[in-house]
């Protein structure tokens, strides 16, 4: 579960830098990484390294979420600005 969470977090960070569907993929992958990370972190029977990997996935997923949402907001603001210009 920790590997999947870290993989989703990496996908979210990479997708945040890509073109058109990137921010939306980043948003979804980041939510998945955060969710899997929370599930992995709350397992009390897991070893310390596994819980640390889950915490890292939560942190990276949160960064990917912020970057994806920021790009979506900037695109919507640019569209609104272009609409006012016309």
N, C-alpha and C positions, 0 to 999 in steps of 0.2 A: 504494500500500500504506500510505503514511503517513496519507493521508486516512481510509482505512478504520479504521486503528488509532485515530486521534483520534476518529472518530465512535463507535466502540465504547466508548472511554473515557468520552465524554460520555454515552452511553446508560447506562453503568454508574453514573455519578455521579447521574444523574437517577433511575434505577430504585431506587437505594438509599434514596431518600426517599419512594417510593410505597408503596401498600398491599400487600396479600397476595402477589401473585407478584413484587413488586418486588425483594426481596432475592435471590431465585433468578435473576431476569433479570440483576441486578447482578453476581452471582457468575459467570455464564456470559459476559456481555459483558466483564467485567474480564479473565477468562482469555484471551478472544480478543484483547483489546487488548494485553495483555502479550505474547502469542505473536506477533502481527503486528508489534508494536514491536521485539521482539528480532530478528525476521527482517529488518526494515528497518534496524535499527541496525548489524547485523553486515555489511551490504553495504558493502564497501570502495570500490566504484566510485560510490556515491551522493554527491551534493553535501552540503555541510555543513548547509544548512537542512533537507534531507530527513532527515538523521541526527538533527538536533536535534528535529525533529517526532516522530520515532520514540522518542527518549528521553523526550519529554514525554508521549507516549502510554503508555509504560511506567510513568511516575510517576503519571499520573492513573488508569491502570488498577489500579495497586497500591492507591491510595487508595480507589477504588471497591470493590476486593476486600475490603479491611479493613472498610469500612462495611457491605457486604453480609453478610459473615461475622459481624460483631458483631450485626447485627439478627437473623440466624438463631439465634445463640447466646442472645440475650435472649429470643426467642420460646420457644425450647426450655426455658429456665430458668423462664419464666412458666408454661408448661404443667406443668412438674414441680411448681412451687409450688402451683398450683391442684389438682393431683392429691393432694398431701399434705393440703390443706385438706379435701378430701372424704373 
